[in-house]
Amino acid sequence: MSEAKPVVLKIGGSVITDKNGELAARTEVINRLAEEIAKANVKNLVIVHGGGSFGHPTAKKYGIKEGLKEEAQKVGFAETHHVMTVLNGLVMDALVWHEVPAVSVTPSSCMLTDNGRINMFDETVTRMLLKMGFTPVFYGDATLDTQLGFTVLSGDQIVAYLAKKLGARKIVLGVDVDGLCDVDPKTVKTAKVYPRVSLQELRAFDGKLDKSTAADVTGGMLGKVTELIPAVEQGIPVAIVNASKPNRVYRALVGEKVEGTLIEKA
C-alpha cells in the first residue's frame, strides 16, 4: 500500500436518504458530498455509507438482523442487499461524475460475521485498490453470518474495523447533527455539542446517549459511538461533523478547523 495512511469517511444513511420515506434518496446532498470529496482530493480515502431509508425498513420488515429463522426471510435478505446496491449505485454515480476514481466493494462478498461481528475480511482487493490510487466504497449490507445464517452489518462497524485493519490516520463521521450532544438535538433545541471527547469520556457516554428514535436497526448515535471505541483505543482520532451542512465534510477531510466533535484517545 502507498505510504500515506488511509482516511476513512463514513456518510450516514440519514444524510443521504430521507429516513421518513422509503427508498427516498437525497440526490442533491449525494451530489454535493461527491463534489466536496473530489475537491478535498485525499490520498488513500476509503468511503463507507449507511443505508437510511433503503436498508433499514427492508431489513426490519424481514427481521434480517436477528438471523435466518424461516424460508421467507431469504427473499428479504436478497431484497435488503439489493436495495443497498441501488443506493450505492446513486453514490457511485455522483462520485464518478465528479471524477473520483471510486470503486464499489460489496461487503457481503468479502466479509463474514460471527454473531453479528466481522470475523473474516478478505482485504486483498481493498489494499490493491488503495495501492493503485482508487477510492474503495463500502456500505452497510446484509451479510452471511457463521452463527445466525445472515444478519445486518452496519456501516459503523465496517468503518471502525477498516480503520483498525488498514491503520487509518483518522476517521471522519458525517452525520445529520452537529456532533456528539448531551441530549438528542433533534428533540431538544438547547442540546450542547461536545467539541472534544476523550476515550475515557466516550466509554462513560456509552450508557447515557439517547437511543435514536428512527427505524435504525443498527443502533442510532449510541451504536455509532460504541462502534468507534476500538478504533479510538488504537489511537485513531474521529471527527464527527454535520454532513448535511455544506463544506463541513470537506473541511474535516483536509484537516481544517470545523464545527463538530473530535474524539481522541487521551
C-alpha positions as CSV (number, residue, x, y, z in Angstrom):
1,M,0.0,0.0,0.0
2,S,1.2,3.5,-0.7
3,E,2.8,5.4,2.2
4,A,0.0,7.9,3.3
5,K,-2.2,6.3,5.9
6,P,-5.8,6.0,4.8
7,V,-8.6,8.3,5.9
8,V,-11.9,6.5,6.4
9,L,-15.0,8.6,5.7
10,K,-18.5,7.5,6.8
11,I,-21.5,9.1,5.3
12,G,-24.6,8.4,7.4
13,G,-27.7,7.0,5.8
14,S,-29.8,9.7,7.4
15,V,-27.7,12.3,5.5
16,I,-28.1,10.8,2.0
17,T,-31.7,9.5,2.4
18,D,-34.9,10.7,4.0
19,K,-35.5,8.2,6.8
20,N,-39.2,9.1,6.9
21,G,-39.7,8.0,3.4
22,E,-38.9,4.6,1.8
23,L,-36.2,4.3,-0.8
24,A,-36.0,8.2,-0.7
25,A,-32.6,9.3,-1.7
26,R,-31.4,12.9,-1.3
27,T,-29.7,13.1,-4.6
28,E,-28.7,16.8,-4.3
29,V,-26.9,16.0,-1.0
30,I,-25.2,13.0,-2.5
31,N,-24.0,15.2,-5.4
32,R,-22.8,18.0,-3.1
33,L,-20.8,15.5,-0.9
34,A,-19.3,13.9,-4.0
35,E,-18.2,17.4,-5.0
36,E,-16.6,18.0,-1.6
37,I,-14.8,14.6,-1.7
38,A,-13.5,15.5,-5.2
39,K,-12.3,18.9,-4.0
40,A,-10.6,17.5,-0.9
41,N,-8.6,15.1,-3.1
42,V,-7.5,13.0,-0.2
43,K,-4.9,10.3,-1.0
44,N,-5.9,6.8,0.2
45,L,-9.5,7.6,1.0
46,V,-11.9,4.8,2.0
47,I,-15.6,5.7,1.9
48,V,-18.4,3.8,3.8
49,H,-22.0,4.9,3.6
50,G,-25.1,3.9,5.5
51,G,-28.5,2.5,4.4
52,G,-31.0,5.0,5.7
53,S,-34.4,4.6,4.2
54,F,-33.1,2.0,1.7
55,G,-31.6,-0.7,4.0
56,H,-33.3,-0.2,7.4
57,P,-37.1,-0.6,6.6
58,T,-36.5,-3.7,4.4
59,A,-34.1,-5.3,7.0
60,K,-36.6,-4.6,9.8
61,K,-39.6,-5.9,7.8
62,Y,-38.0,-9.3,7.3
63,G,-36.1,-9.4,10.7
64,I,-32.7,-9.8,8.9
65,K,-30.6,-8.7,11.8
66,E,-31.9,-11.5,14.0
67,G,-30.8,-14.1,11.5
68,L,-32.4,-16.9,9.4
69,K,-35.4,-18.4,11.1
70,E,-37.7,-19.1,8.2
71,E,-37.5,-19.7,4.5
72,A,-39.5,-16.5,3.6
73,Q,-36.7,-14.4,5.0
74,K,-34.3,-15.4,2.2
75,V,-36.1,-13.1,-0.2
76,G,-35.9,-10.4,2.4
77,F,-32.1,-10.9,2.7
78,A,-31.9,-10.7,-1.1
79,E,-34.1,-7.6,-1.2
80,T,-32.1,-5.8,1.6
81,H,-28.8,-6.4,-0.2
82,H,-30.4,-5.4,-3.5
83,V,-31.8,-2.0,-2.3
84,M,-28.4,-1.3,-0.7
85,T,-26.7,-1.8,-4.1
86,V,-29.3,0.6,-5.6
87,L,-28.4,3.4,-3.0
88,N,-24.7,2.6,-3.5
89,G,-25.2,3.0,-7.3
90,L,-26.5,6.5,-6.7
91,V,-23.5,7.3,-4.6
92,M,-21.1,5.8,-7.2
93,D,-22.9,7.8,-10.0
94,A,-22.1,11.1,-8.2
95,L,-18.5,10.2,-7.3
96,V,-17.6,9.0,-10.8
97,W,-19.4,12.0,-12.3
98,H,-17.1,14.3,-10.2
99,E,-14.1,12.3,-11.4
100,V,-13.4,10.5,-8.1
101,P,-11.8,7.1,-9.1
102,A,-14.3,5.3,-6.8
103,V,-14.8,1.5,-6.9
104,S,-17.7,-0.2,-5.1
105,V,-16.7,-3.0,-2.7
106,T,-19.6,-5.2,-1.7
107,P,-19.3,-6.1,2.0
108,S,-21.3,-9.3,1.6
109,S,-18.8,-10.7,-0.9
110,C,-15.7,-10.1,1.1
111,M,-16.8,-10.1,4.8
112,L,-18.4,-12.7,7.0
113,T,-19.8,-12.1,10.5
114,D,-19.9,-14.3,13.6
115,N,-23.0,-13.5,15.7
116,G,-23.1,-10.0,14.1
117,R,-19.4,-9.2,14.4
118,I,-17.0,-9.2,11.5
119,N,-14.7,-12.2,11.8
120,M,-13.5,-12.6,8.2
121,F,-12.5,-9.9,5.7
122,D,-10.6,-10.6,2.5
123,E,-8.6,-7.4,2.3
124,T,-6.6,-8.2,-0.9
125,V,-8.7,-6.3,-3.3
126,T,-9.2,-3.3,-1.0
127,R,-5.4,-3.0,-0.4
128,M,-4.7,-3.3,-4.1
129,L,-7.3,-0.6,-4.9
130,L,-5.7,1.8,-2.4
131,K,-2.2,1.0,-3.7
132,M,-3.3,1.9,-7.2
133,G,-4.9,5.1,-6.2
134,F,-8.5,4.1,-6.2
135,T,-11.2,5.0,-3.6
136,P,-12.9,1.9,-2.3
137,V,-16.5,2.5,-1.4
138,F,-18.2,0.1,1.2
139,Y,-21.7,0.3,2.6
140,G,-23.9,-1.2,5.3
141,D,-25.1,-4.6,3.9
142,A,-26.9,-7.8,4.6
143,T,-24.1,-10.3,5.1
144,L,-23.8,-14.0,5.8
145,D,-23.1,-15.0,9.4
146,T,-21.5,-18.2,10.6
147,Q,-23.9,-18.5,13.6
148,L,-27.1,-16.7,12.5
149,G,-27.1,-17.6,8.8
150,F,-27.2,-14.0,7.9
151,T,-27.5,-10.6,9.6
152,V,-27.2,-6.8,9.0
153,L,-23.7,-5.4,9.1
154,S,-23.7,-1.7,9.9
155,G,-21.6,0.8,8.1
156,D,-20.5,2.0,11.5
157,Q,-18.9,-1.4,12.4
158,I,-17.3,-1.5,8.9
159,V,-15.8,2.0,9.5
160,A,-14.1,1.1,12.8
161,Y,-13.0,-2.3,11.5
162,L,-11.4,-1.0,8.3
163,A,-9.8,1.9,10.2
164,K,-8.1,-0.6,12.5
165,K,-7.2,-3.1,9.8
166,L,-5.8,-0.5,7.4
167,G,-4.1,1.6,10.1
168,A,-6.0,4.7,9.2
169,R,-4.8,8.1,10.3
170,K,-8.3,9.4,11.0
171,I,-12.0,8.7,10.7
172,V,-14.5,11.4,9.5
173,L,-18.0,10.6,10.6
174,G,-20.6,12.6,8.6
175,V,-23.9,12.6,10.5
176,D,-27.1,14.6,10.3
177,V,-26.5,16.6,13.6
178,D,-23.7,19.0,14.6
179,G,-21.7,16.4,16.6
180,L,-22.0,14.4,19.8
181,C,-24.5,16.2,22.0
182,D,-25.6,15.9,25.7
183,V,-29.2,15.2,24.6
184,D,-30.9,14.4,21.3
185,P,-30.5,17.6,19.3
186,K,-33.5,16.6,17.1
187,T,-35.9,16.8,20.0
188,V,-34.2,19.3,22.4
189,K,-33.2,22.7,20.8
190,T,-30.8,23.6,23.6
191,A,-28.7,20.5,23.1
192,K,-25.0,21.2,23.5
193,V,-22.3,19.8,21.3
194,Y,-19.2,18.4,22.9
195,P,-16.3,19.9,21.0
196,R,-13.8,17.3,22.3
197,V,-14.2,13.9,23.9
198,S,-11.5,11.6,25.3
199,L,-11.7,7.8,25.1
200,Q,-12.4,7.7,28.9
201,E,-15.4,10.1,28.4
202,L,-16.5,8.2,25.4
203,R,-16.7,5.0,27.4
204,A,-18.7,6.8,30.1
205,F,-21.2,8.1,27.4
206,D,-21.8,4.6,26.2
207,G,-24.6,4.1,28.7
208,K,-26.0,7.7,28.6
209,L,-26.6,8.7,25.0
210,D,-30.2,8.8,23.8
211,K,-31.1,5.9,21.5
212,S,-32.2,7.3,18.1
213,T,-36.0,7.1,17.6
214,A,-35.9,6.5,13.8
215,A,-36.1,3.0,12.4
216,D,-32.4,2.4,12.7
217,V,-31.8,-1.3,13.1
218,T,-28.1,-0.6,13.8
219,G,-28.4,1.5,16.9
220,G,-28.5,5.3,16.2
221,M,-25.9,7.6,17.7
222,L,-25.3,5.2,20.7
223,G,-24.4,2.4,18.2
224,K,-22.1,4.7,16.3
225,V,-20.2,5.8,19.3
226,T,-19.9,2.3,20.7
227,E,-18.5,1.0,17.4
228,L,-15.8,3.7,17.4
229,I,-14.2,2.7,20.7
230,P,-11.8,0.0,19.3
231,A,-10.5,2.5,16.7
232,V,-10.0,5.3,19.2
233,E,-8.2,2.8,21.5
234,Q,-5.8,2.2,18.7
235,G,-5.1,6.0,18.6
236,I,-7.2,6.8,15.5
237,P,-8.9,10.2,16.0
238,V,-12.5,10.6,15.0
239,A,-14.1,13.9,13.7
240,I,-17.9,13.8,13.9
241,V,-19.4,16.5,11.7
242,N,-22.7,17.5,10.2
243,A,-22.6,16.3,6.6
244,S,-26.0,17.9,5.9
245,K,-24.3,21.3,6.1
246,P,-22.1,22.3,3.1
247,N,-18.3,22.1,3.3
248,R,-18.1,20.5,6.8
249,V,-17.1,17.1,5.3
250,Y,-14.6,18.9,3.0
251,R,-13.0,20.8,5.9
252,A,-12.8,17.7,8.1
253,L,-11.2,15.8,5.2
254,V,-8.5,18.4,4.5
255,G,-7.8,18.9,8.2
256,E,-9.2,22.4,8.6
257,K,-11.0,23.5,11.8
258,V,-14.6,22.6,11.6
259,E,-17.6,22.6,14.0
260,G,-18.3,19.2,15.4
261,T,-16.8,16.7,17.9
262,L,-13.3,15.5,17.9
263,I,-12.8,12.1,19.7
264,E,-9.2,11.3,20.7
265,K,-7.5,8.6,22.8
266,A,-6.2,10.9,25.6
